[in-house]
Every structure is written in structure tokens, then in C-alpha cells.
Amino acid sequence: MSPEEAANKAIDAIIKLAADIGIPSGLKDLGAREEDFVLMAENAMQDICRLTNPRGLSKEDIVEIYRKAM
């Protein structure tokens, strides 16, 4: 099998495992609301780990990540 096929099979296995053990599939399952994303992003901007992230993110970038994770 090609590396791409193997990667897709691994992704499918991880998704199945997560479902089997009850890991939430998105922020919605955790009770997050879209109206909270700006506040969540502001909090993320204050996290010390952000300083060592190899990619700089704006508050708007973080809000978009939350939208996609919903």
C-alpha cells in the first residue's frame, strides 16, 4: 500500500478508537459555544506555550481554528 493509503488507514483507525472509547469529536461535544470563541482565543493568546509555537497566530487565526474544531 502507498504511504498515503497507509496514512488514511491510520487516521481511520484513530477515529474509530476515539469513538470506541468516547473521546469527544469536536468542541461542540464539549459544550463550547461559538459566541465564546473570541474569549477563548484571548485566553489562548495569553498562554505561555504560544511563545514557543513555531508558527505565529493572531487572535483571528485561533478563532478560525476553534470554528473548524466545532
N, CA, C and O atoms as a Maestro MAE file, in Angstrom:
{
 s_m_m2io_version
 :::
 2.0.0
}

f_m_ct {
 s_m_title
 :::
 protein
 m_atom[280] {
  # First column is atom index #
  i_m_mmod_type
  r_m_x_coord
  r_m_y_coord
  r_m_z_coord
  i_m_residue_number
  s_m_chain_name
  s_m_pdb_residue_name
  s_m_pdb_atom_name
  i_m_atomic_number
  :::
  1 25 0.848 -1.168 0.000 1 A "MET " " N  " 7
  2 3 0.000 0.000 0.000 1 A "MET " " CA " 6
  3 2 0.893 1.230 0.000 1 A "MET " " C  " 6
  4 15 2.011 1.212 0.516 1 A "MET " " O  " 8
  5 25 0.376 2.293 -0.588 2 A "SER " " N  " 7
  6 3 1.156 3.529 -0.689 2 A "SER " " CA " 6
  7 2 1.210 4.237 0.672 2 A "SER " " C  " 6
  8 15 0.385 3.967 1.546 2 A "SER " " O  " 8
  9 25 2.165 5.128 0.846 3 A "PRO " " N  " 7
  10 3 2.207 5.888 2.105 3 A "PRO " " CA " 6
  11 2 0.912 6.651 2.377 3 A "PRO " " C  " 6
  12 15 0.485 6.755 3.528 3 A "PRO " " O  " 8
  13 25 0.290 7.180 1.340 4 A "GLU " " N  " 7
  14 3 -0.977 7.896 1.508 4 A "GLU " " CA " 6
  15 2 -2.091 6.957 1.968 4 A "GLU " " C  " 6
  16 15 -2.877 7.313 2.847 4 A "GLU " " O  " 8
  17 25 -2.161 5.770 1.384 5 A "GLU " " N  " 7
  18 3 -3.161 4.783 1.803 5 A "GLU " " CA " 6
  19 2 -2.925 4.361 3.250 5 A "GLU " " C  " 6
  20 15 -3.871 4.227 4.027 5 A "GLU " " O  " 8
  21 25 -1.674 4.157 3.603 6 A "ALA " " N  " 7
  22 3 -1.344 3.772 4.978 6 A "ALA " " CA " 6
  23 2 -1.726 4.890 5.953 6 A "ALA " " C  " 6
  24 15 -2.262 4.620 7.028 6 A "ALA " " O  " 8
  25 25 -1.453 6.130 5.582 7 A "ALA " " N  " 7
  26 3 -1.815 7.259 6.436 7 A "ALA " " CA " 6
  27 2 -3.322 7.328 6.616 7 A "ALA " " C  " 6
  28 15 -3.801 7.556 7.727 7 A "ALA " " O  " 8
  29 25 -4.074 7.134 5.546 8 A "ASN " " N  " 7
  30 3 -5.540 7.167 5.636 8 A "ASN " " CA " 6
  31 2 -6.075 6.038 6.505 8 A "ASN " " C  " 6
  32 15 -7.025 6.241 7.261 8 A "ASN " " O  " 8
  33 25 -5.482 4.856 6.411 9 A "LYS " " N  " 7
  34 3 -5.899 3.742 7.268 9 A "LYS " " CA " 6
  35 2 -5.600 4.053 8.731 9 A "LYS " " C  " 6
  36 15 -6.396 3.728 9.612 9 A "LYS " " O  " 8
  37 25 -4.464 4.675 8.990 10 A "ALA " " N  " 7
  38 3 -4.115 5.044 10.368 10 A "ALA " " CA " 6
  39 2 -5.099 6.078 10.904 10 A "ALA " " C  " 6
  40 15 -5.541 5.979 12.049 10 A "ALA " " O  " 8
  41 25 -5.438 7.057 10.093 11 A "ILE " " N  " 7
  42 3 -6.415 8.069 10.507 11 A "ILE " " CA " 6
  43 2 -7.757 7.418 10.814 11 A "ILE " " C  " 6
  44 15 -8.380 7.726 11.830 11 A "ILE " " O  " 8
  45 25 -8.202 6.526 9.946 12 A "ASP " " N  " 7
  46 3 -9.476 5.829 10.174 12 A "ASP " " CA " 6
  47 2 -9.440 5.037 11.488 12 A "ASP " " C  " 6
  48 15 -10.419 5.019 12.235 12 A "ASP " " O  " 8
  49 25 -8.311 4.387 11.762 13 A "ALA " " N  " 7
  50 3 -8.180 3.602 12.998 13 A "ALA " " CA " 6
  51 2 -8.222 4.509 14.227 13 A "ALA " " C  " 6
  52 15 -8.832 4.155 15.235 13 A "ALA " " O  " 8
  53 25 -7.588 5.656 14.151 14 A "ILE " " N  " 7
  54 3 -7.595 6.595 15.277 14 A "ILE " " CA " 6
  55 2 -8.997 7.141 15.512 14 A "ILE " " C  " 6
  56 15 -9.432 7.250 16.658 14 A "ILE " " O  " 8
  57 25 -9.708 7.485 14.447 15 A "ILE " " N  " 7
  58 3 -11.085 7.976 14.571 15 A "ILE " " CA " 6
  59 2 -11.967 6.907 15.209 15 A "ILE " " C  " 6
  60 15 -12.776 7.214 16.085 15 A "ILE " " O  " 8
  61 25 -11.819 5.659 14.779 16 A "LYS " " N  " 7
  62 3 -12.611 4.561 15.347 16 A "LYS " " CA " 6
  63 2 -12.267 4.360 16.817 16 A "LYS " " C  " 6
  64 15 -13.164 4.201 17.645 16 A "LYS " " O  " 8
  65 25 -10.986 4.365 17.150 17 A "LEU " " N  " 7
  66 3 -10.573 4.198 18.542 17 A "LEU " " CA " 6
  67 2 -11.145 5.319 19.411 17 A "LEU " " C  " 6
  68 15 -11.661 5.061 20.498 17 A "LEU " " O  " 8
  69 25 -11.054 6.550 18.936 18 A "ALA " " N  " 7
  70 3 -11.581 7.684 19.695 18 A "ALA " " CA " 6
  71 2 -13.080 7.519 19.949 18 A "ALA " " C  " 6
  72 15 -13.557 7.789 21.051 18 A "ALA " " O  " 8
  73 25 -13.815 7.079 18.941 19 A "ALA " " N  " 7
  74 3 -15.254 6.860 19.101 19 A "ALA " " CA " 6
  75 2 -15.520 5.707 20.068 19 A "ALA " " C  " 6
  76 15 -16.417 5.789 20.907 19 A "ALA " " O  " 8
  77 25 -14.740 4.638 19.949 20 A "ASP " " N  " 7
  78 3 -14.926 3.457 20.804 20 A "ASP " " CA " 6
  79 2 -14.718 3.772 22.283 20 A "ASP " " C  " 6
  80 15 -15.386 3.197 23.142 20 A "ASP " " O  " 8
  81 25 -13.789 4.687 22.582 21 A "ILE " " N  " 7
  82 3 -13.513 4.979 23.991 21 A "ILE " " CA " 6
  83 2 -14.166 6.273 24.466 21 A "ILE " " C  " 6
  84 15 -13.962 6.701 25.602 21 A "ILE " " O  " 8
  85 25 -14.953 6.892 23.584 22 A "GLY " " N  " 7
  86 3 -15.754 8.030 23.993 22 A "GLY " " CA " 6
  87 2 -15.061 9.381 24.017 22 A "GLY " " C  " 6
  88 15 -15.470 10.273 24.760 22 A "GLY " " O  " 8
  89 25 -14.021 9.542 23.218 23 A "ILE " " N  " 7
  90 3 -13.373 10.851 23.122 23 A "ILE " " CA " 6
  91 2 -14.280 11.759 22.289 23 A "ILE " " C  " 6
  92 15 -14.695 11.370 21.197 23 A "ILE " " O  " 8
  93 25 -14.595 12.953 22.779 24 A "PRO " " N  " 7
  94 3 -15.449 13.863 22.008 24 A "PRO " " CA " 6
  95 2 -14.845 14.166 20.635 24 A "PRO " " C  " 6
  96 15 -13.628 14.265 20.485 24 A "PRO " " O  " 8
  97 25 -15.713 14.309 19.647 25 A "SER " " N  " 7
  98 3 -15.230 14.509 18.274 25 A "SER " " CA " 6
  99 2 -15.063 15.975 17.905 25 A "SER " " C  " 6
  100 15 -14.588 16.276 16.811 25 A "SER " " O  " 8
  101 25 -15.433 16.878 18.773 26 A "GLY " " N  " 7
  102 3 -15.280 18.297 18.469 26 A "GLY " " CA " 6
  103 2 -15.608 19.155 19.673 26 A "GLY " " C  " 6
  104 15 -16.050 18.658 20.709 26 A "GLY " " O  " 8
  105 25 -15.389 20.437 19.524 27 A "LEU " " N  " 7
  106 3 -15.658 21.364 20.634 27 A "LEU " " CA " 6
  107 2 -17.135 21.384 21.017 27 A "LEU " " C  " 6
  108 15 -17.468 21.581 22.186 27 A "LEU " " O  " 8
  109 25 -18.016 21.185 20.050 28 A "LYS " " N  " 7
  110 3 -19.454 21.182 20.334 28 A "LYS " " CA " 6
  111 2 -19.804 20.105 21.364 28 A "LYS " " C  " 6
  112 15 -20.624 20.322 22.256 28 A "LYS " " O  " 8
  113 25 -19.170 18.950 21.223 29 A "ASP " " N  " 7
  114 3 -19.409 17.848 22.153 29 A "ASP " " CA " 6
  115 2 -18.928 18.165 23.562 29 A "ASP " " C  " 6
  116 15 -19.351 17.525 24.524 29 A "ASP " " O  " 8
  117 25 -18.046 19.148 23.684 30 A "LEU " " N  " 7
  118 3 -17.531 19.558 24.991 30 A "LEU " " CA " 6
  119 2 -18.328 20.719 25.581 30 A "LEU " " C  " 6
  120 15 -18.018 21.199 26.672 30 A "LEU " " O  " 8
  121 25 -19.359 21.170 24.857 31 A "GLY " " N  " 7
  122 3 -20.207 22.253 25.352 31 A "GLY " " CA " 6
  123 2 -19.759 23.643 24.950 31 A "GLY " " C  " 6
  124 15 -20.302 24.634 25.438 31 A "GLY " " O  " 8
  125 25 -18.768 23.730 24.061 32 A "ALA " " N  " 7
  126 3 -18.307 25.047 23.603 32 A "ALA " " CA " 6
  127 2 -19.383 25.690 22.743 32 A "ALA " " C  " 6
  128 15 -20.127 25.018 22.028 32 A "ALA " " O  " 8
  129 25 -19.442 27.015 22.836 33 A "ARG " " N  " 7
  130 3 -20.389 27.782 22.019 33 A "ARG " " CA " 6
  131 2 -19.593 28.766 21.166 33 A "ARG " " C  " 6
  132 15 -18.583 29.315 21.607 33 A "ARG " " O  " 8
  133 25 -20.059 28.977 19.956 34 A "GLU " " N  " 7
  134 3 -19.338 29.856 19.042 34 A "GLU " " CA " 6
  135 2 -19.181 31.263 19.607 34 A "GLU " " C  " 6
  136 15 -18.187 31.934 19.328 34 A "GLU " " O  " 8
  137 25 -20.138 31.711 20.386 35 A "GLU " " N  " 7
  138 3 -20.041 33.060 20.962 35 A "GLU " " CA " 6
  139 2 -18.918 33.166 22.008 35 A "GLU " " C  " 6
  140 15 -18.566 34.269 22.426 35 A "GLU " " O  " 8
  141 25 -18.368 32.044 22.420 36 A "ASP " " N  " 7
  142 3 -17.260 32.042 23.384 36 A "ASP " " CA " 6
  143 2 -15.884 32.045 22.714 36 A "ASP " " C  " 6
  144 15 -14.869 32.176 23.397 36 A "ASP " " O  " 8
  145 25 -15.839 31.904 21.398 37 A "PHE " " N  " 7
  146 3 -14.569 31.730 20.708 37 A "PHE " " CA " 6
  147 2 -13.620 32.912 20.870 37 A "PHE " " C  " 6
  148 15 -12.413 32.712 21.011 37 A "PHE " " O  " 8
  149 25 -14.131 34.125 20.854 38 A "VAL " " N  " 7
  150 3 -13.246 35.283 20.995 38 A "VAL " " CA " 6
  151 2 -12.583 35.269 22.372 38 A "VAL " " C  " 6
  152 15 -11.376 35.481 22.483 38 A "VAL " " O  " 8
  153 25 -13.363 35.020 23.410 39 A "LEU " " N  " 7
  154 3 -12.801 34.951 24.759 39 A "LEU " " CA " 6
  155 2 -11.802 33.798 24.864 39 A "LEU " " C  " 6
  156 15 -10.735 33.946 25.459 39 A "LEU " " O  " 8
  157 25 -12.151 32.663 24.292 40 A "MET " " N  " 7
  158 3 -11.239 31.514 24.312 40 A "MET " " CA " 6
  159 2 -9.931 31.857 23.589 40 A "MET " " C  " 6
  160 15 -8.849 31.483 24.043 40 A "MET " " O  " 8
  161 25 -10.037 32.571 22.462 41 A "ALA " " N  " 7
  162 3 -8.847 32.960 21.708 41 A "ALA " " CA " 6
  163 2 -8.006 33.959 22.503 41 A "ALA " " C  " 6
  164 15 -6.778 33.883 22.499 41 A "ALA " " O  " 8
  165 25 -8.664 34.883 23.177 42 A "GLU " " N  " 7
  166 3 -7.927 35.836 24.013 42 A "GLU " " CA " 6
  167 2 -7.166 35.099 25.116 42 A "GLU " " C  " 6
  168 15 -6.026 35.445 25.425 42 A "GLU " " O  " 8
  169 25 -7.790 34.098 25.699 43 A "ASN " " N  " 7
  170 3 -7.109 33.293 26.713 43 A "ASN " " CA " 6
  171 2 -5.940 32.518 26.109 43 A "ASN " " C  " 6
  172 15 -4.875 32.413 26.717 43 A "ASN " " O  " 8
  173 25 -6.144 31.981 24.918 44 A "ALA " " N  " 7
  174 3 -5.075 31.239 24.246 44 A "ALA " " CA " 6
  175 2 -3.891 32.157 23.937 44 A "ALA " " C  " 6
  176 15 -2.740 31.725 23.996 44 A "ALA " " O  " 8
  177 25 -4.168 33.410 23.610 45 A "MET " " N  " 7
  178 3 -3.099 34.360 23.311 45 A "MET " " CA " 6
  179 2 -2.232 34.631 24.543 45 A "MET " " C  " 6
  180 15 -1.074 35.029 24.415 45 A "MET " " O  " 8
  181 25 -2.792 34.415 25.729 46 A "GLN " " N  " 7
  182 3 -2.060 34.652 26.970 46 A "GLN " " CA " 6
  183 2 -1.281 33.427 27.439 46 A "GLN " " C  " 6
  184 15 -0.465 33.525 28.355 46 A "GLN " " O  " 8
  185 25 -1.526 32.280 26.819 47 A "ASP " " N  " 7
  186 3 -0.861 31.043 27.231 47 A "ASP " " CA " 6
  187 2 0.633 31.118 26.926 47 A "ASP " " C  " 6
  188 15 1.019 31.467 25.811 47 A "ASP " " O  " 8
  189 25 1.457 30.801 27.887 48 A "ILE " " N  " 7
  190 3 2.910 30.877 27.738 48 A "ILE " " CA " 6
  191 2 3.421 29.963 26.627 48 A "ILE " " C  " 6
  192 15 4.459 30.249 26.029 48 A "ILE " " O  " 8
  193 25 2.722 28.880 26.342 49 A "CYS " " N  " 7
  194 3 3.148 27.948 25.294 49 A "CYS " " CA " 6
  195 2 3.120 28.598 23.913 49 A "CYS " " C  " 6
  196 15 3.821 28.156 23.002 49 A "CYS " " O  " 8
  197 25 2.324 29.630 23.760 50 A "ARG " " N  " 7
  198 3 2.236 30.334 22.484 50 A "ARG " " CA " 6
  199 2 3.590 30.909 22.082 50 A "ARG " " C  " 6
  200 15 3.893 31.013 20.893 50 A "ARG " " O  " 8
  201 25 4.391 31.277 23.053 51 A "LEU " " N  " 7
  202 3 5.684 31.898 22.763 51 A "LEU " " CA " 6
  203 2 6.652 30.952 22.071 51 A "LEU " " C  " 6
  204 15 7.526 31.398 21.327 51 A "LEU " " O  " 8
  205 25 6.510 29.659 22.302 52 A "THR " " N  " 7
  206 3 7.425 28.697 21.691 52 A "THR " " CA " 6
  207 2 6.815 27.994 20.471 52 A "THR " " C  " 6
  208 15 7.437 27.108 19.885 52 A "THR " " O  " 8
  209 25 5.614 28.390 20.101 53 A "ASN " " N  " 7
  210 3 4.983 27.814 18.920 53 A "ASN " " CA " 6
  211 2 5.767 28.273 17.688 53 A "ASN " " C  " 6
  212 15 6.015 29.468 17.524 53 A "ASN " " O  " 8
  213 25 6.156 27.340 16.827 54 A "PRO " " N  " 7
  214 3 6.958 27.732 15.668 54 A "PRO " " CA " 6
  215 2 6.186 28.576 14.651 54 A "PRO " " C  " 6
  216 15 6.786 29.169 13.754 54 A "PRO " " O  " 8
  217 25 4.878 28.631 14.787 55 A "ARG " " N  " 7
  218 3 4.071 29.421 13.856 55 A "ARG " " CA " 6
  219 2 3.299 30.474 14.636 55 A "ARG " " C  " 6
  220 15 2.557 30.147 15.563 55 A "ARG " " O  " 8
  221 25 3.472 31.723 14.266 56 A "GLY " " N  " 7
  222 3 2.748 32.795 14.920 56 A "GLY " " CA " 6
  223 2 1.282 32.791 14.523 56 A "GLY " " C  " 6
  224 15 0.949 32.577 13.358 56 A "GLY " " O  " 8
  225 25 0.414 33.026 15.486 57 A "LEU " " N  " 7
  226 3 -1.019 33.050 15.221 57 A "LEU " " CA " 6
  227 2 -1.624 34.325 15.773 57 A "LEU " " C  " 6
  228 15 -1.238 34.800 16.841 57 A "LEU " " O  " 8
  229 25 -2.570 34.870 15.039 58 A "SER " " N  " 7
  230 3 -3.329 36.010 15.526 58 A "SER " " CA " 6
  231 2 -4.563 35.497 16.265 58 A "SER " " C  " 6
  232 15 -4.891 34.313 16.193 58 A "SER " " O  " 8
  233 25 -5.231 36.383 16.962 59 A "LYS " " N  " 7
  234 3 -6.476 36.002 17.636 59 A "LYS " " CA " 6
  235 2 -7.476 35.480 16.610 59 A "LYS " " C  " 6
  236 15 -8.192 34.514 16.873 59 A "LYS " " O  " 8
  237 25 -7.525 36.118 15.442 60 A "GLU " " N  " 7
  238 3 -8.448 35.693 14.388 60 A "GLU " " CA " 6
  239 2 -8.102 34.284 13.886 60 A "GLU " " C  " 6
  240 15 -8.994 33.489 13.592 60 A "GLU " " O  " 8
  241 25 -6.810 33.985 13.793 61 A "ASP " " N  " 7
  242 3 -6.393 32.636 13.395 61 A "ASP " " CA " 6
  243 2 -6.906 31.602 14.397 61 A "ASP " " C  " 6
  244 15 -7.396 30.540 14.011 61 A "ASP " " O  " 8
  245 25 -6.789 31.917 15.659 62 A "ILE " " N  " 7
  246 3 -7.210 30.986 16.709 62 A "ILE " " CA " 6
  247 2 -8.720 30.803 16.685 62 A "ILE " " C  " 6
  248 15 -9.210 29.684 16.839 62 A "ILE " " O  " 8
  249 25 -9.464 31.892 16.494 63 A "VAL " " N  " 7
  250 3 -10.927 31.781 16.386 63 A "VAL " " CA " 6
  251 2 -11.289 30.859 15.227 63 A "VAL " " C  " 6
  252 15 -12.193 30.032 15.354 63 A "VAL " " O  " 8
  253 25 -10.604 30.990 14.113 64 A "GLU " " N  " 7
  254 3 -10.884 30.133 12.951 64 A "GLU " " CA " 6
  255 2 -10.577 28.668 13.258 64 A "GLU " " C  " 6
  256 15 -11.312 27.781 12.823 64 A "GLU " " O  " 8
  257 25 -9.514 28.407 13.993 65 A "ILE " " N  " 7
  258 3 -9.210 27.031 14.404 65 A "ILE " " CA " 6
  259 2 -10.355 26.483 15.254 65 A "ILE " " C  " 6
  260 15 -10.776 25.342 15.066 65 A "ILE " " O  " 8
  261 25 -10.860 27.292 16.186 66 A "TYR " " N  " 7
  262 3 -11.993 26.858 17.007 66 A "TYR " " CA " 6
  263 2 -13.227 26.568 16.144 66 A "TYR " " C  " 6
  264 15 -13.938 25.590 16.376 66 A "TYR " " O  " 8
  265 25 -13.471 27.419 15.156 67 A "ARG " " N  " 7
  266 3 -14.634 27.190 14.267 67 A "ARG " " CA " 6
  267 2 -14.503 25.831 13.558 67 A "ARG " " C  " 6
  268 15 -15.466 25.071 13.461 67 A "ARG " " O  " 8
  269 25 -13.311 25.552 13.075 68 A "LYS " " N  " 7
  270 3 -13.085 24.298 12.370 68 A "LYS " " CA " 6
  271 2 -13.152 23.098 13.309 68 A "LYS " " C  " 6
  272 15 -13.479 21.989 12.886 68 A "LYS " " O  " 8
  273 25 -12.840 23.324 14.591 69 A "ALA " " N  " 7
  274 3 -12.872 22.240 15.566 69 A "ALA " " CA " 6
  275 2 -14.273 22.017 16.136 69 A "ALA " " C  " 6
  276 15 -14.492 21.077 16.900 69 A "ALA " " O  " 8
  277 25 -15.191 22.855 15.778 70 A "MET " " N  " 7
  278 3 -16.549 22.736 16.301 70 A "MET " " CA " 6
  279 2 -17.198 21.494 15.719 70 A "MET " " C  " 6
  280 15 -18.353 21.198 16.027 70 A "MET " " O  " 8
  :::
 }
 m_bond[279] {
  # First column is bond index #
  i_m_from
  i_m_to
  i_m_order
  :::
  1 1 2 1
  2 2 3 1
  3 3 4 2
  4 3 5 1
  5 5 6 1
  6 6 7 1
  7 7 8 2
  8 7 9 1
  9 9 10 1
  10 10 11 1
  11 11 12 2
  12 11 13 1
  13 13 14 1
  14 14 15 1
  15 15 16 2
  16 15 17 1
  17 17 18 1
  18 18 19 1
  19 19 20 2
  20 19 21 1
  21 21 22 1
  22 22 23 1
  23 23 24 2
  24 23 25 1
  25 25 26 1
  26 26 27 1
  27 27 28 2
  28 27 29 1
  29 29 30 1
  30 30 31 1
  31 31 32 2
  32 31 33 1
  33 33 34 1
  34 34 35 1
  35 35 36 2
  36 35 37 1
  37 37 38 1
  38 38 39 1
  39 39 40 2
  40 39 41 1
  41 41 42 1
  42 42 43 1
  43 43 44 2
  44 43 45 1
  45 45 46 1
  46 46 47 1
  47 47 48 2
  48 47 49 1
  49 49 50 1
  50 50 51 1
  51 51 52 2
  52 51 53 1
  53 53 54 1
  54 54 55 1
  55 55 56 2
  56 55 57 1
  57 57 58 1
  58 58 59 1
  59 59 60 2
  60 59 61 1
  61 61 62 1
  62 62 63 1
  63 63 64 2
  64 63 65 1
  65 65 66 1
  66 66 67 1
  67 67 68 2
  68 67 69 1
  69 69 70 1
  70 70 71 1
  71 71 72 2
  72 71 73 1
  73 73 74 1
  74 74 75 1
  75 75 76 2
  76 75 77 1
  77 77 78 1
  78 78 79 1
  79 79 80 2
  80 79 81 1
  81 81 82 1
  82 82 83 1
  83 83 84 2
  84 83 85 1
  85 85 86 1
  86 86 87 1
  87 87 88 2
  88 87 89 1
  89 89 90 1
  90 90 91 1
  91 91 92 2
  92 91 93 1
  93 93 94 1
  94 94 95 1
  95 95 96 2
  96 95 97 1
  97 97 98 1
  98 98 99 1
  99 99 100 2
  100 99 101 1
  101 101 102 1
  102 102 103 1
  103 103 104 2
  104 103 105 1
  105 105 106 1
  106 106 107 1
  107 107 108 2
  108 107 109 1
  109 109 110 1
  110 110 111 1
  111 111 112 2
  112 111 113 1
  113 113 114 1
  114 114 115 1
  115 115 116 2
  116 115 117 1
  117 117 118 1
  118 118 119 1
  119 119 120 2
  120 119 121 1
  121 121 122 1
  122 122 123 1
  123 123 124 2
  124 123 125 1
  125 125 126 1
  126 126 127 1
  127 127 128 2
  128 127 129 1
  129 129 130 1
  130 130 131 1
  131 131 132 2
  132 131 133 1
  133 133 134 1
  134 134 135 1
  135 135 136 2
  136 135 137 1
  137 137 138 1
  138 138 139 1
  139 139 140 2
  140 139 141 1
  141 141 142 1
  142 142 143 1
  143 143 144 2
  144 143 145 1
  145 145 146 1
  146 146 147 1
  147 147 148 2
  148 147 149 1
  149 149 150 1
  150 150 151 1
  151 151 152 2
  152 151 153 1
  153 153 154 1
  154 154 155 1
  155 155 156 2
  156 155 157 1
  157 157 158 1
  158 158 159 1
  159 159 160 2
  160 159 161 1
  161 161 162 1
  162 162 163 1
  163 163 164 2
  164 163 165 1
  165 165 166 1
  166 166 167 1
  167 167 168 2
  168 167 169 1
  169 169 170 1
  170 170 171 1
  171 171 172 2
  172 171 173 1
  173 173 174 1
  174 174 175 1
  175 175 176 2
  176 175 177 1
  177 177 178 1
  178 178 179 1
  179 179 180 2
  180 179 181 1
  181 181 182 1
  182 182 183 1
  183 183 184 2
  184 183 185 1
  185 185 186 1
  186 186 187 1
  187 187 188 2
  188 187 189 1
  189 189 190 1
  190 190 191 1
  191 191 192 2
  192 191 193 1
  193 193 194 1
  194 194 195 1
  195 195 196 2
  196 195 197 1
  197 197 198 1
  198 198 199 1
  199 199 200 2
  200 199 201 1
  201 201 202 1
  202 202 203 1
  203 203 204 2
  204 203 205 1
  205 205 206 1
  206 206 207 1
  207 207 208 2
  208 207 209 1
  209 209 210 1
  210 210 211 1
  211 211 212 2
  212 211 213 1
  213 213 214 1
  214 214 215 1
  215 215 216 2
  216 215 217 1
  217 217 218 1
  218 218 219 1
  219 219 220 2
  220 219 221 1
  221 221 222 1
  222 222 223 1
  223 223 224 2
  224 223 225 1
  225 225 226 1
  226 226 227 1
  227 227 228 2
  228 227 229 1
  229 229 230 1
  230 230 231 1
  231 231 232 2
  232 231 233 1
  233 233 234 1
  234 234 235 1
  235 235 236 2
  236 235 237 1
  237 237 238 1
  238 238 239 1
  239 239 240 2
  240 239 241 1
  241 241 242 1
  242 242 243 1
  243 243 244 2
  244 243 245 1
  245 245 246 1
  246 246 247 1
  247 247 248 2
  248 247 249 1
  249 249 250 1
  250 250 251 1
  251 251 252 2
  252 251 253 1
  253 253 254 1
  254 254 255 1
  255 255 256 2
  256 255 257 1
  257 257 258 1
  258 258 259 1
  259 259 260 2
  260 259 261 1
  261 261 262 1
  262 262 263 1
  263 263 264 2
  264 263 265 1
  265 265 266 1
  266 266 267 1
  267 267 268 2
  268 267 269 1
  269 269 270 1
  270 270 271 1
  271 271 272 2
  272 271 273 1
  273 273 274 1
  274 274 275 1
  275 275 276 2
  276 275 277 1
  277 277 278 1
  278 278 279 1
  279 279 280 2
  :::
 }
}
